[in-house]
Amino acid sequence: MHATTRKPTHPGEIIKYDYMEPLGLTVTALAAHLGVSRKHLSQVLHEKTNVSPVMALRLSRAFNTTPDLWLNLQRKRDLWEAEQSTPGVFDVTPLPGASEVST
C-alpha cells in the first residue's frame, strides 16, 4: 500500500453537496427522514463523527445507493488518517513467505 497524498472526501461532504443541495434538503428534514437526531446528522455533515454501518443502511435506503458506498467512503478516509498519524507504519515489511499463504 502506498500513501495517498490527497485526503479522501468525508461521506458528510458527499451527503451535503451531492444529495442535500440538489434535493433542497435541510438538515432537519433529512434527519427526520433518516430517523436520526438533527445533532447526529450535523456531526456527520461537519465531519465530527464517522458514518456507522447503521447510518450507511439509512443513507442507502434514502438515496437509493448501497451501504457499501458509504462504508467504503468512510473506510478510505479512516485508512488515510491512520497512515498520516501512525509513526512507523511504512517501516513494516512483508514477512517472508506471507505471499504464499492463502486466505
N, C-alpha and C positions, 0 to 999 in steps of 0.2 A: 504494500500500500504506500502511496506517496501523498504528501501533504498537498491539499488544495489551497491555493493562495486566497481565493475569494470565499468569504464566509457564506455558507448556504443560506438561502432565504428561509426565515422562520415561517411556519404554517400560518401564524397570525397575520402576517403581511399578505399572504395569498388570499386568506379569507376576506380581509379588508378591501384590497384593491381589485381582486379578480371576481369576487362574488357580491360583497355587500354594496360597493359603489354602483356597479352596473344594475343591480336589482333594486337600488334605492332603499336598502335596509338600514335601519338604525340598530345600535347595539341592543337596545331594549326589545325591539321587535324580533331580532334574530335570537336573542337569549330566550325569549318566551317560546318561540317556535322550536328551539332545541330542547327546551325543558331544563335549562340551566340558569343559574343566577346571572344577573347582569354583571356583577362584580367578577365572577369567574370568567365569563366571555371576554370582558375588558382586559383581564390579566393575560389571556391568551393573545388577544389582539395587540397588546403592548409588550409582548414577548417577555412577560414576567413569569409565566408558567408554561409548561410543555403541553402538547396535545397528548392526552392519555388514550388508551385503547377505547374506553367508553366514549370519549369525545369524538374520536375518529369514527366510531359507529354512527353517532348522531350526525356528524357533518356529512358522512357519506349518504345517509338517507335524505338529508335536507337538500344536498346539492347534486344528487344523482351521480355520485362518484363511488369509489371503493374506499373502504377503510385503509387499505394498503397505501393509497395515495398519501393520506395524512400521516400515517405512521412512518412511511419512508421519508417524507419531508422532515419529520422530527428526528428520525434516526440519523439522517445525513448531517443535520445541524448539530446533534449531540456528539457524533463522532468527530466532527471538525473542531468543536470546542474542546473535546478531550485531547485531541492531537496538539492543540495550541497550549494547553495548560498542564500537560503531563511531562515533566522533565525526564529525559532518557528513554522515552517511548521509541524513538527511532534507533536507539542503540541496541535494541533486542534483535537478534539474528535468528534465522530458522535453525531448529535442531537438526543434527544430522539424521537422515532417514525419515524425517517428518513428511516429505512429499510422497513417500511410498505408502504411507498409512492411508487406508481408505476410510471415508466417513459415510 
